[in-house]
Amino acid sequence: MINRNPWPRGAALLVLFASMLGVSSHQLLAQAQEAGQAAPPASSQTPPASPQTQPATPQTKSANDPGATPSTPDPASQTPKNDRLFYALPNYLTVEKVASLPPLTTTQKFKLVAEGTFDPIELVFIAAQSGIYQANNTEPTLGQGFRGYAKRYGLTLADDTVENFMVGAIFASGLRQDPRYFQLGRGKFLHRAGYAALRVLITRSDAGKNQFNFSEILGSATAAGISNTYHPGPWTMRTSLPIWGEQVGWDAVGYEMKEFWPDIHRYLQRRMHKN
């Protein structure tokens, strides 16, 4: 998301992060309680069938057998799962523990970007960020009061929409690059953190090969330039460069969250079930 004042977005992220941790704790506790209530007593469980009574499992032909039917991947396994970051932020474009997947079509890229951009939680986050802009009187010509807040909300939503579609849909489709984040999920912390940070410069093509991330660099630069056409000016190339660099930096932070959120998720689950 394009940001013309660096601290409001950071403050909004911190507030949302703290609130999500509180919500996630309550959700995990409720899930653990429901699981304990749903489990039947050990004495009432049906004993497993003896080996003699179990039906025989048909032998599966191997891929090398002449009569074997080629297996097709399950479509459901290829559909991106919205494993929400901190149980709230939309996360449609993250792939966990999978080395490769079939490429997304242009329609799928636009659809996934739209689902993440217009997710209700994302709209709430934009509302909070707009409120911080209002309190900080960012772009004073917008004024104060409800009208000033409405203008800031509209501009922030427009910035978010333009940047997301430029990077994840338009440039990714035109350059045939994969907008998904493929989690590394192994190795030491610094190695994984460096891998995530470099995704703003290195991405995958639709063919699965590593490439320079033109979609990120050119898409965010284009979005920063477009934002100058509807934000109160005057804006020049010089004022656009910090916006562009900040956007790339925030996208790098997003990749870090996508890399380590599954680990945080599993840790929270283990801790809650243990308690």
C-alpha positions as CSV (number, residue, x, y, z in Angstrom):
1,M,0.0,0.0,0.0
2,I,1.3,3.4,-0.9
3,N,2.0,5.6,2.2
4,R,2.9,9.3,2.1
5,N,3.8,9.4,5.8
6,P,5.9,6.5,7.2
7,W,4.6,6.1,10.7
8,P,0.8,5.8,10.4
9,R,1.0,2.4,8.6
10,G,3.5,1.1,11.0
11,A,1.4,2.2,14.0
12,A,-1.7,0.6,12.4
13,L,0.3,-2.7,11.9
14,L,1.4,-2.7,15.5
15,V,-2.2,-2.1,16.8
16,L,-3.6,-4.7,14.5
17,F,-0.8,-7.2,15.4
18,A,-1.5,-6.8,19.1
19,S,-5.3,-7.2,18.6
20,M,-4.9,-10.2,16.4
21,L,-2.7,-12.0,19.0
22,G,-5.5,-11.4,21.6
23,V,-8.1,-12.7,19.2
24,S,-6.1,-15.7,18.2
25,S,-5.6,-16.8,21.8
26,H,-9.3,-16.8,22.4
27,Q,-10.0,-18.6,19.2
28,L,-7.4,-21.3,19.9
29,L,-8.8,-21.8,23.5
30,A,-12.3,-22.1,22.1
31,Q,-11.1,-24.7,19.5
32,A,-9.3,-26.7,22.2
33,Q,-12.4,-26.7,24.4
34,E,-14.7,-27.7,21.5
35,A,-12.3,-30.6,20.6
36,G,-12.3,-31.8,24.2
37,Q,-16.1,-31.7,24.4
38,A,-16.5,-33.5,21.0
39,A,-14.2,-36.4,21.9
40,P,-16.2,-39.4,23.1
41,P,-15.1,-41.3,26.3
42,A,-12.5,-43.9,25.8
43,S,-14.9,-46.7,27.0
44,S,-17.5,-45.8,24.4
45,Q,-15.2,-45.8,21.4
46,T,-15.7,-48.6,19.0
47,P,-12.8,-51.0,18.9
48,P,-10.9,-51.2,15.7
49,A,-11.7,-54.0,13.3
50,S,-9.5,-57.0,13.3
51,P,-7.2,-57.5,10.4
52,Q,-9.2,-60.4,9.3
53,T,-12.4,-58.4,9.0
54,Q,-10.9,-55.5,7.1
55,P,-11.7,-55.4,3.4
56,A,-8.8,-55.9,1.1
57,T,-7.3,-52.8,-0.4
58,P,-7.0,-53.0,-4.2
59,Q,-3.4,-52.8,-5.5
60,T,-2.6,-49.4,-7.2
61,K,-0.8,-49.6,-10.4
62,S,2.5,-47.8,-10.6
63,A,3.2,-45.1,-13.1
64,N,5.5,-47.5,-14.9
65,D,2.8,-50.1,-15.6
66,P,1.6,-50.1,-19.2
67,G,-2.0,-50.1,-18.1
68,A,-1.7,-47.5,-15.5
69,T,-3.9,-44.4,-15.8
70,P,-1.9,-41.1,-15.4
71,S,-2.8,-39.5,-12.1
72,T,-4.1,-35.9,-12.1
73,P,-3.5,-33.5,-9.3
74,D,-6.5,-32.8,-7.0
75,P,-7.9,-29.4,-8.1
76,A,-8.6,-28.6,-4.5
77,S,-5.0,-29.0,-3.5
78,Q,-4.0,-26.4,-6.2
79,T,-6.5,-23.8,-5.0
80,P,-4.7,-21.1,-2.8
81,K,-5.8,-21.3,0.8
82,N,-6.5,-18.1,2.7
83,D,-4.5,-18.9,5.8
84,R,-5.1,-15.5,7.4
85,L,-2.0,-13.8,8.9
86,F,-2.6,-13.5,12.6
87,Y,-6.1,-14.9,12.0
88,A,-7.2,-11.7,10.2
89,L,-5.2,-10.3,7.4
90,P,-6.0,-11.9,4.0
91,N,-3.3,-14.2,2.7
92,Y,-4.4,-15.8,-0.6
93,L,-1.0,-15.7,-2.3
94,T,1.2,-17.8,0.0
95,V,2.2,-21.4,-0.8
96,E,3.5,-23.6,2.1
97,K,5.8,-26.6,1.7
98,V,5.3,-27.0,-2.0
99,A,8.2,-26.8,-4.4
100,S,6.1,-26.2,-7.5
101,L,2.5,-25.8,-8.6
102,P,0.8,-25.3,-12.0
103,P,0.9,-21.6,-13.0
104,L,-2.0,-19.3,-12.3
105,T,-4.1,-18.1,-15.2
106,T,-4.6,-14.4,-15.7
107,T,-8.1,-14.8,-14.4
108,Q,-6.9,-16.4,-11.3
109,K,-4.3,-13.7,-10.6
110,F,-6.9,-11.0,-10.9
111,K,-9.4,-12.9,-8.8
112,L,-6.9,-13.6,-6.0
113,V,-5.7,-10.0,-5.9
114,A,-9.3,-8.8,-5.8
115,E,-10.2,-11.1,-2.9
116,G,-7.3,-9.9,-0.9
117,T,-7.8,-6.2,-1.7
118,F,-11.5,-6.0,-0.9
119,D,-11.4,-8.4,2.1
120,P,-13.5,-7.0,5.0
121,I,-10.5,-7.1,7.3
122,E,-8.4,-5.2,4.8
123,L,-11.1,-2.5,4.6
124,V,-11.1,-2.2,8.4
125,F,-7.3,-1.9,8.3
126,I,-7.5,0.9,5.8
127,A,-10.1,2.6,7.9
128,A,-7.7,2.5,10.9
129,Q,-4.8,3.8,8.8
130,S,-7.0,6.6,7.5
131,G,-7.9,7.6,11.0
132,I,-4.2,7.8,11.9
133,Y,-3.7,10.0,8.8
134,Q,-6.6,12.2,10.0
135,A,-5.1,12.5,13.5
136,N,-1.7,13.4,12.1
137,N,-3.3,15.8,9.6
138,T,-1.5,14.2,6.6
139,E,-2.1,16.2,3.5
140,P,-3.7,19.2,5.3
141,T,-5.5,20.4,2.2
142,L,-7.9,17.5,2.7
143,G,-9.3,19.1,5.8
144,Q,-10.7,17.6,8.9
145,G,-14.1,16.3,10.1
146,F,-16.0,13.6,8.4
147,R,-15.4,15.0,4.9
148,G,-11.7,15.0,5.5
149,Y,-11.7,11.5,6.8
150,A,-13.8,10.3,3.9
151,K,-11.3,11.8,1.4
152,R,-8.4,10.1,3.2
153,Y,-10.2,6.8,3.3
154,G,-11.0,7.0,-0.5
155,L,-7.4,7.9,-1.3
156,T,-5.9,5.2,0.9
157,L,-8.2,2.6,-0.6
158,A,-7.3,3.8,-4.1
159,D,-3.6,3.6,-3.4
160,D,-4.0,0.0,-2.0
161,T,-6.1,-1.1,-4.9
162,V,-3.9,0.3,-7.6
163,E,-0.7,-1.0,-6.1
164,N,-2.0,-4.5,-5.5
165,F,-3.4,-4.9,-9.0
166,M,-0.3,-3.4,-10.7
167,V,2.1,-5.8,-8.9
168,G,0.0,-9.0,-8.5
169,A,-2.3,-8.9,-11.5
170,I,-1.4,-6.6,-14.4
171,F,2.4,-6.8,-14.5
172,A,2.4,-10.4,-13.2
173,S,0.1,-11.4,-16.1
174,G,1.9,-9.3,-18.8
175,L,5.3,-10.5,-17.8
176,R,4.2,-14.1,-17.0
177,Q,5.5,-14.0,-13.4
178,D,4.0,-15.8,-10.5
179,P,2.7,-13.4,-7.8
180,R,2.6,-16.1,-5.1
181,Y,5.0,-16.3,-2.2
182,F,6.6,-19.8,-2.0
183,Q,7.5,-20.3,1.7
184,L,11.0,-21.7,2.3
185,G,10.0,-23.1,5.7
186,R,13.3,-24.7,6.6
187,G,16.8,-23.6,7.7
188,K,18.0,-21.1,10.2
189,F,16.2,-17.9,11.0
190,L,18.6,-15.5,9.2
191,H,18.6,-17.7,6.1
192,R,14.8,-17.7,5.9
193,A,14.6,-14.0,6.7
194,G,17.1,-13.2,3.9
195,Y,15.2,-15.4,1.5
196,A,11.9,-13.6,2.3
197,A,13.4,-10.1,2.0
198,L,14.9,-11.0,-1.4
199,R,11.5,-11.9,-2.8
200,V,11.0,-8.3,-3.7
201,L,13.9,-8.7,-6.2
202,I,13.6,-12.4,-7.1
203,T,10.4,-14.2,-8.1
204,R,9.3,-17.1,-10.1
205,S,8.1,-17.1,-13.7
206,D,5.0,-19.0,-14.6
207,A,7.3,-21.7,-15.8
208,G,8.8,-22.1,-12.3
209,K,12.2,-20.4,-13.0
210,N,13.7,-17.7,-10.8
211,Q,13.6,-14.2,-12.4
212,F,14.2,-10.6,-11.4
213,N,10.9,-9.4,-9.9
214,F,10.0,-6.9,-12.5
215,S,6.3,-7.2,-11.4
216,E,7.2,-5.8,-7.9
217,I,9.6,-3.1,-9.0
218,L,7.8,-1.8,-12.1
219,G,4.3,-2.4,-10.6
220,S,5.0,-0.4,-7.4
221,A,6.8,2.3,-9.4
222,T,3.8,2.6,-11.7
223,A,1.4,2.7,-8.8
224,A,3.4,5.5,-7.1
225,G,3.3,7.5,-10.3
226,I,-0.4,7.0,-10.8
227,S,-1.2,8.1,-7.2
228,N,0.3,11.5,-7.9
229,T,-2.5,12.1,-10.4
230,Y,-5.2,12.1,-7.8
231,H,-3.5,13.1,-4.6
232,P,-3.2,16.8,-3.7
233,G,0.0,18.2,-5.2
234,P,2.4,19.4,-6.2
235,W,4.1,16.0,-6.7
236,T,7.2,15.4,-8.8
237,M,9.5,12.5,-9.7
238,R,11.5,13.4,-6.6
239,T,8.6,13.1,-4.3
240,S,7.5,9.8,-5.9
241,L,10.8,8.0,-5.3
242,P,10.5,7.8,-1.5
243,I,6.9,6.5,-1.9
244,W,8.2,3.8,-4.3
245,G,11.0,2.8,-2.0
246,E,8.7,2.7,1.0
247,Q,6.2,0.5,-0.8
248,V,8.9,-2.0,-1.8
249,G,10.0,-2.0,1.9
250,W,6.6,-2.7,3.2
251,D,6.1,-5.5,0.7
252,A,9.4,-7.0,2.0
253,V,7.9,-6.9,5.5
254,G,4.8,-8.7,4.2
255,Y,7.0,-11.5,2.8
256,E,8.6,-11.9,6.2
257,M,5.2,-12.2,7.8
258,K,4.2,-14.8,5.2
259,E,7.4,-16.8,5.8
260,F,7.2,-17.0,9.6
261,W,3.4,-16.9,10.2
262,P,3.0,-20.7,9.8
263,D,5.7,-21.2,12.5
264,I,4.0,-18.7,14.8
265,H,0.6,-20.4,14.1
266,R,1.9,-23.8,15.1
267,Y,3.6,-22.4,18.2
268,L,0.4,-20.7,19.4
269,Q,-1.6,-23.9,18.8
270,R,0.9,-26.1,20.7
271,R,1.0,-23.6,23.6
272,M,-2.8,-23.3,23.9
273,H,-3.4,-27.1,23.7
274,K,-0.7,-27.7,26.3
275,N,-2.3,-25.2,28.6
